[in-house]
Amino acid sequence: MCSPTRARSHHGTVFRRLPAPISSLIVAAIFLFSACPDVGAVSALSVLDKSQGVTATVENGQRVFHLPAKTFELRSPLELGALARGGVVLRGDVNGKTRIHGSRSYRARRVGPDEALPNGMRRDKSLFVIEADSLIRKLWIDGGERKPGCLAGSLVAVYQGDRRLTCASWPKSGYARAAVLRSDDPARLVFDVPPEKAADWAGAGLSVSGYFGFDWLHEAADVKTLNATLGQLALAPLRQAFKPMPGLRYAVHGAPADLTEPGEYVSDPTTGRIFIRPLDDAEAPEFQIPVARSLISIVGGGRVVLENIHFAYSIGNGLDLRDVEGAVIRDGSVMHVGDTGIRVRGGHAVVVERMRVFDIGGTGIDLAGGDRQTLAPGGHAVRQSVITNTSVRKRTYRPAVRLDGVGNSVEDTFIADLPHNAITFAGNDHRIAFNEITRVVQETSDAGAIYAGRDWTFRGNVIEGNYLHDIVPLEEPSLLATPDEPKAMEVRGIYLDDLLSGTSVLHNILINVCQPIIVGGGRDNRIEGNLLARPPRTSACPAGAITFHSWGLAEKHLYPLDPNSTLRKGLAAVPYNRPPYSDRYPGLTDILNGHPGEPINNGFSGNVAIGGPLFHFKGVAQTYARLGQNHEGLEDADLEREDLPAVNAWIDRTWPDDVSMDTRNALRNTTDRLSRNASVWTAIARR
């Protein structure tokens, strides 16, 4: 029962022998947190409690809570804002055994021989069931689920061990293609599906996800009507107004008849059950279902440290920090989160270092800070971390790391296994450096591993010393393909899209990357000292490691002359022709003079291509390119293997005489630093 009296009584018995300053600290913590699980803040009694093995000290004026090697289960976020105003440290066990979970454990039982099942569900000994309690029922109510299935807004996620189970789907991997659209209105998309599957899906609460209008935009929507006789699905209105295309990619989720494989589940709110096919054949398997909206919430304050703690299982974000002046999150992990792993808004100098971020529904780490009017930096940073398998539910524009504002960074970090972008940035003076990125942009097209675009004012950003490799497209046609004009899926390494300007791309190494670097028009970009080796040879990967476009002169959708265009609105949003912009970015001041779409003052020098030509010019871009001394014409065989040791050997043995030794030394520094990082990343990935 919720009772401040109980909290005071507990203090009197458990903490009476602590020194007065620490005792009063814990009393304050207990008083700040409600003991009721549903009012938005978890009771400190469940975490900052000596009876749970927590001890408290004061170090360097900061209050330090030492959490033991155990799992703390939350039903609501732990709110630390009030404590953070004087500086607070949550320190886990040094051996990495402290865990904060926002889930509840459930034991499943085998389905009985006479137990009623949803329509179409196959009965056999591998089928188990969890009986819903009030927490699960609340998830169904909040997610709008009322029939067997999985809706687009479902809040239910099921885990067995550290494995996220999937809602029963068809097809089991990838997407099907809808050849025939009965309606291409995004407000009511109707398309044909296999008639035999439509019969299986009758009566279920279904959702459909996929790529409907473009191969770079993933959406999910509920099925509004199903005509099993005609084999047609009609969807609820899509969020985006883009016209769906014939051949769209789709997957159907939630049909009880599709619950056929280990690692799948289906909810049934009508009878209060979740049906599961476990990953193993245990007699009474245990599952985790997230119930907390988030795990840590901090608003205001500063001098916060969260270290040696493994955070897992939440419906929404993992860690939420807003307007925090100085924080360090280090030597732990964030995983099994429904939306964003670590979200930072405002404040200054929030640093995430040596963290593992894994299995995240949306963005891995989202850093927004700094003032775009004054160009004051935020100083937020990601350092020496490992981020993999993000964008699990929200498949596009939810990267491993998102930088927004001014003066934030991601450095020395390993990123892999994503459907879309690895890093996106918006704003000014960000730094993306010495990261390794691989196996990203795996199910999308016209997308880049490192991406930003369509704003002249996003200047001062530096992309330096990164190692991108094995980034190749799906081998299937794009949604933009037609019988008369076949078009393959296209992926890019470093993508400066739609007139992005003032970006420096320096001393990066890209191996086996389709379309390694693209400069989509814009101005004042520096592409210098990059090593571009062994790009794939397919129709989606044209010859030329660096592609330079003149889109601002040719592409109508950019409209650089239209004052109502996205580009001109972005220009009007900041004082682009006055200090500090006119001092920091002088090339921006007179951008509206002449034709603002001209791709002027883009410099290319010191770049080296192995296994193909260096440049691919589009439109009239070549007439604008400022070309320094570059080198091309080297064969694939000149690079023995596609890895960093082979790059080192090539640099030491066969560096071209016509490329400066400064570029050679910078690339050698890149490989050395990345090699040192590799051992750190390996240790982090074991958590």
N, C-alpha and C positions, 0 to 999 in steps of 0.2 A: 504494500500500500504506500502511496506517495505521502511523505511526511517529513517536514523540516525538523520536527521534534525528534524523530528517529535519527536523523543525521547528527543532531547535536548530542544525543545520547551516545551514538556510536563514537563520536570524537572523544567523549569523556572517558570511555572505556579503553579504546584501542590506542589513542595517541597521548594519553596523559603523561607518559614518561619521555616524550620527545621534547627537545628544547623549544622554548616559547615561540621564537620566530617561525620555526618549521611547523610547529603545531598549529599556529594561527593561519599559516599558508594553506594547510590541508583543509582546515575548517572552511576557509574562504572558497577553496575549490569545490568542496562538497556543497556548500550553500548555493554556488552558482549553477549547479547542474540539477535539473529535476530528476527525481527517481522514477518518474513516469516514462514509459518507453515511447510514447506516441506524441510527445509535445515538441519534438525537434531537437532535443539535446539529451545525451545519455548521462546518467548519473555518474559522477566521479567516484562514487562508492564502488562501482564495478571495475574501475581501472586504478585510480590513485588511492588505493586502500591497503594499509599495512597487512590486513588479514589476507590479502591476495598476494602477499610477498613483495609489495612495493615499498621502497624506502625513499626518503627525501633528504636532500642536503642543499646547501647553498655554496655555489662555486663562482668566484669572480663576480659576485653580486647577482648571479642568475639562480633561479630556483630549479633544482634538478630532481626529477623523478626517475628512479632506477627501477625499470620494469624487469621482472624475473623471466626465466626461460619457461614460458607457458603461453597458451592461447587465450586472449581476452575476446569475448564475444559481445558485439554491440548490436543493438536493435535500431539505434539512431546515431547520428554523428556525434563525435566527441568535440565539443566546442571549446576552443582554447583562447578565444579572443581576449577575455578579461585577464586571464593569467599572463597572456603574451604582452600585456602593456608594461610589465616590469621585467620581461625577459624570462623565458622558460625553456627547459630542456627535457625532452622525453628520451631516455636512453635505454635501449634494450640490452639484452644479454649479449656479451661480447662474442659468443659463439654462434650468434644468429638464430637463437631458438625462441625469440620473442615475436609473437604474432598477434595482430589485431584484425579480427575478422568481423564482417558485417553480415554473417550468414547464420542460419540455423541448420543443425544436423537432423536428418530424417532417415529412419530405417524403413526400407521397403519390404513388403511381403510378396510372396508369389501369388499370382491371381488364382482364385479358386476355380475348380472345374465347372461349377454352375453359376459363376459370377457373371452378371450382365455386363456386356461390353458395348462401347460405341459402335455404330454401324460400320461394318467393313473391317474391323480390327481382327487380326489373326490371333487365335488363342493357341498358345503352346507353353512349354515349361520355361521358356526364356522371358516371358512377360511378367513384369512385377508392377506393383502399384504402391503409391504413397497416399495416405489419407490426409486430405487438406485440413490444416488447423486455421485459426483466425488470421494468422499472418499471411498464409497463402491466399486465403479468400480475399483479404484486403488487396493483394496484388492483382487478383483477377478483377475486382471491382474498379480499382484505379486504372487498369489497363483496358477497361471496357469489354472484357471477355465474358461471353455468356453461353457459348456453345463449344463443343469439343473442337480443339484445334489450336492455332497460334495466330493471333492477329498482329498487324504491323506494329501496334503500340504495346505489345505484350511486355510486362515487367518481370515475367517469370524466366529465370535462367536456372539450369540444373547442372551440377558438377558432380563427378565421381572422382574422388582423389583430386588431382590437379588437372583433370580433363574436363573441358566444357562440352557438355552433350549438345546435340543439335535437335531442334524441333523437326519432327518427321517431314521430309521434303521429297519432292520429285522435280527434276532428276536427282540422283544421289550425289552427283558431283557436277560442277559447272552449271550450264544453263541450257534450256531448250530454246528453239527458235520458233517464232510465230510467223509463218509465211503469209497468213491471210488475216488482215485487219478488217473487221466489220464496221468499226468506228475508230477514226484516228483523232478524235476530240480528246484532249488531255483531261477534260472534265468528266468524260465517260468513255474510257478506252474499252473496246470490245474486240476480242480476237479468238480465233479458233484454237482448240486444244484437242489432243487425241480423244476420240469419243469413249474409248475404253477407260481412260483415266477420268474423264468427266463423270462417268457412272460411279467410279470408286469414291469420288469426292462429294457426293450428294449429302446434304445435311450437316456438313462440317463448317466451322468458323475458319475460313481460309484467308491467307494473305498471299500476295505475289510480290516478289522482289526481282529487280533486274535492271537492264539498261534499255530504256524505251525509246528515247529520242537521240541520245548521243552516247558514244562509248566511254565518255569521261564523266557521266552523271548517273549514279546509282540511285534508285528510288524503291520504296516499298509502299504498298497500298493494300487495303482490305478488298476482298472480293465482294462486290455488292450483290450480284446475282450470278447464278450458275444454271445454264440450260444444258442439262445432261443429255437431252435428246439430240440437240443440234451440236453439242460439243463446243460451247462458247462460254467464255468468262467475261463478265463486265466488272470493271474496277471502280472503286470510289475515286473521286477526283485526285489527280496527281498534284503534287506541290508546285511543280514547275510547269510553265505554259508551253514548253517546247513540243512540237508536233511529233507524236510517236511514228516510228518508221517500220515498214514491212521488214521482217527478219529480226525484229527486236528479240533480245535475249531475256528469258524469264525463268523463274523457279517458283513452284507452288509449295506452300508450307502449311502444315497443320492437319492434313487428312489422316484420320485413324487408320485407313487402309494402307497408308505409306509407312506405318510404324513397323518396319520389317528388319532393320539392321541394328546390331549392337551399337550403343552410344546414342540412341535416339529416344525422344519422349514426345508425349502429347498430353496437353491439359484437358480436363473435362470438368468445367465448372458446374455443369448440370447435376452431376452426382458427387462433386467434391473429391475428385481423384486426379492424380497424375500418373499416367501409364508410362513405363520405362522399360527399355531393353538394355540391361546393364552391359558394361564392357567385359565383365567376367562372369563366372558361374557360381559366385558366392551364394549361400543359402539365404542370407539376410543382408544384402548390400546396403551400404550407407552412402547418403548423398548430401551435398550442401546446396542450399537454396538461399541466395542473397535476399536480405530483408531490410537492410539499412539503406537509406537514401544516399549517404556518403559516409566516409570514415572519420576524417578530420576536417573541421571547419575553423578557420582563423580569420577574423575580421579586425583589422587594426593591430596596433602593438608592434613589437619588433624584438630583435635578439632572440629568435626562436631557433631551436635545434631539434630535429627529429632524427635519431641515429640508431642504427642496428635494430630496426624494426621492420618486419614484413607485414605489409598491409594487403588484405585480400577480401574480395567478395563485397560488392556494393551494387545497388540498382543503378545509381547515377555516377557521379564522379568519385574518385578515390580520395584525394586530398584537395581541398579548396582553400586558397589563400587570397585574401583581398585586402589591399592597402596595408600590407605588412612591410615595415621598414627594417629589412635585414633578416634573413632566415637561411638556414642550411638544412637540406634534406639529404642524408648520406648513408651509405653502407647498408642499404636494405633493399626492399623491393615493393612494387605495387603491381598487383595482378588480379585477374578475374573481376574486372570492373565493367559496368554497363555502358558508361559514357567516356569521360575523359579521365586519364590516370592521375595526372597532377595538373591542376588548373590554377594559374596565377593571374590576378587582375590588379593592376596598379601597384603602388608601393615601389620599393627599390631593393636591389641586391638580394633577390631570392635565388639561391644557388642549389641546384640539384646535382649531386656528384656521387659517382660510384654506385649508382642505383640500377637495378634490373626492373624494367617495365615490360610486362608481357601479358598477352591475352586481354586486350582492352577493346571494348565495344566501339569506341570512337577514336579521338586523338590521344596519343600517348602522353605528351607533355605540351601544354599550351601556355606560353609565356607572353603576356601583354603588359608592357610598361614603358614609361617615358612619355614625353610631351611633344607631339608633332608640331605644335605651334612654336615652341621655343627651341626644339631639338635637344632638350635636356634628356640624357639617357636614362633608361630604366635600370640597366645593369643586371638584369636577370640572366642566368646562365645554366646550361646543361653541360656537364663535364664528365668525361670518362665513364659513360654509362652504356648499358646494353638495352636496346629497345627493339622488340620483335613482336610480330603478330598483333599489331594494332588494327583498327578499322574492321574489326570482326563483324560488327553488325551494320555500322554506317560506313559503307565501303569506299566512298569517294570524298575528297576534301576533308579527311580526318587523318592527317599524316602522323608519323611518329613524333615529329616536333613541329610546332607552329610558333613562329616569331611574329610579334605585332608591336607597333609603337616605334620606339627609338632605342638603339644601343643595347640590344640583347644578343645572346650568342648561344651556339651549340658547337662544342669542340670535343675532339678525341672520343667520339662516341660511335658505337657499332649499331647499325640499323639494317634490318633484314625482314623479308617475308611479309610483304604488304601488297594489297591489290592496287593501290594508287600511289600518291606521292609519299616520299620519305620525309622531306622537309619543305615547308612552304614559308614564305616571309612576306610581310607587308609593312611598309614604313621605311625608316632610315637607319643607316649606320649599324646594321646588324652584321655579325661575323659568323660565318659557317666554315669551320676550318678543321682539317685533320680528322675527318670522319671517314669510316668505311661504310659503304652502302652497297647492298647486293640483293638480288631477287626481289625487286620492288616493281611497281607498275605491272603487276602480273596478270590483271584481267581487264585492263583499260587501254584506251588509245588516245592519241593526241594529248599526252600527259608526260610529265617529267619527274625524275627522282628528286631533283631540287628545282623548285618552281616558284615563280612570281610573275605578275603581268598586269598590263593595262593601267599603268599609272606613270606619268612622266616624273612625278615628284618622289617616288620611292628610290632615293639616291643614297650614295655613300655605303652601299652594302658590299661586303667582300666575301667571295667564295674562294677559299684558298686551301691548297694542300690536301684535298679530299681524294679518296680512292674509291671509284665506282667501277663495279665489274659485274658481268653476267646479268645484264638488264636487257632482256630480249622480248619481243612481242608474242602474243598468242598467234598461233598459225591458223587463223580463220578470218573471214572477211569482216570488214568494218560495216557498221550500220549505214555509212555513207556510200557503200558500194552499190553499183547498179549493173544490170546486164551489159550496158554499153561502156561502163567505166568501172572495172574492178578496182577495189581499193582495200588494201590490207590494213591490219591494225598497226599503229605506229607508236613507238615509245621513244622517249628522249632521256638523256642523262641530265644535263644542266640546261634548263629551258627558261630563257628570258623572253617571255611571251608578250605579244601585242604592245610593242613600243616601250617596253620597260627600259629605263635609262639609268645612266650613272652607276652601273654595277661593274665591279672588278672580278674577273675570273682568272685566278693566278695559280700556276704550278700544281694543277690537279692531274691525276692519273686516271684515265678511263680505258678499260680493257674489256673487249667483248660487250660493248654497249651500242645498241642501235641508235643512230643519230646522236652522237655523243654530246655535242654542244649546239644549241640553236639560239641565234640572236634574231628576234622577231622584229626588226626595225629598231626604233628608238634611237637614242643619242648618247654620246659620251661613255660608251661601254668600253672596257679594256679587257681583251682576251689575250693573255700573255703567258708564255712558258708552260703550256699544257702538253702532256704526253698522251696521245690518242692512238691506241693500238688495237689491231685485229677486230674492227667492227664486223658484225654479222653481215653476210652477203645474201640478202633476201630482197624481195620487191618492196618491203616496208622500210628497208634500210638503204637509201640511195648512197651511191659513192660520194664521199666527202665527209670528213670527220667534223667539220665546222660548217653549219648551214647559216647563211646570212640572208635575211629577207628584206624586201622593201615594202612591207605590208602597209605602212602609213600612206603610201602613194596609191596603192591598188585596192586594198580591201575595204569595201563599202561599210562593213560592220563596225569599223573602228571610228569612222567619222571624226577625224581630228579637227576638221573645220567647223563642226557643229557645236555651238556653245552648250547644248543640252546633252552632249555625249558623255560617256563615263570618263573619258580622258579629261575633258574640259571641266567636269564637275570636280574631279580629283585635284585639278590645278587650282580651282577656286577655293578649295577647302583649306589651303594653307597660304601663308604670305610668301608666295614663290618669288616675287620680284622685290622683296624687302629683306633686310637682315632679320634673322640669321641666315635665311636661305640664299640671298644674293651673295653673301660672303662665303658660305660653305660650298654652294653649287652655282658658280657664275654662269655655267652653260644653260641654266634653267631660266634665267632672268628674261631673256629676249626670245623665248621659244615660240611666241605667237607672231614674231616677225617673219615675213616670207611664208613658206609652206611648212607648218609645224609637223607634217608627216614625213619630211625628208630625213633619212637615216644618216645624219652627219656626225662626224667626229667619233666614229667607232674604230678603235685601233686593234690590229691583230699582229703580234710579233712574238718571236721566240717559240712558236708552237711546232711540235714535231708529230708527224703521222707515220705509223708503221702499218703496212698492210693495206694501203689504199691512198687515194688523193686526200689532200688536206681540206680543200674548200668545196662547197656546193653553194653557188650563188643563185638566188631566186629573184626573178624580176630584173630590176635595174640596180640591184644592190652592189654589184661589183664596181660600178662607177663611183660609188660613195665610200667604199672600203679604204681605210688607211692601212696599207700593208707594209709591215716591216720585214725583217729577215726571219723567214720561217723555213721549215725543212719537211720534204715529203719524198715519196718514191722508195722508201725502205720496204723490204719484203717481210711477210709473216715469219719466215724462217730466221730473220734477224733477232726475233724474240723467242727464246727456246721454249718457254712455257708462259701460261697466263697467270702469273703470280708475282708478288713483290720481290722475292729473291731473284727471279729471272729479270725483272726490271733493273734491279741493282747491278746484276752482271752485265746487262746491256749498257747501262750508263757508264760503268767503269771501263768497258771494253771498246765500245763503238760509238761514243758520243760524237755527233756530227761537228766537223770543224767550223761550219758556218753558223752555228748557234752558240750564243755566249756561254762562257763558263759560269756566269752568275745564274743563268737558268739551270745549268747542270747541277750546280751546288744546291739550288733551291729544291729541285726534284729529289736530290739525294737526301736532303733534310726531311722531305716529306716521307720517303720510304723508311728512313731510320725511325722517325717519330711514330709512324704507324706500326712498325714492327715492335717497338716498345709497348705500345698500347695493347697489342694482341694478347700478351700474357695477362694483363689486367682484365681484359674482356672475358678471357677464358674462365678466370676465377669468379667473376660476377655471374656469368651464365650458369654456373653450377648451383646457384641459390635456389 
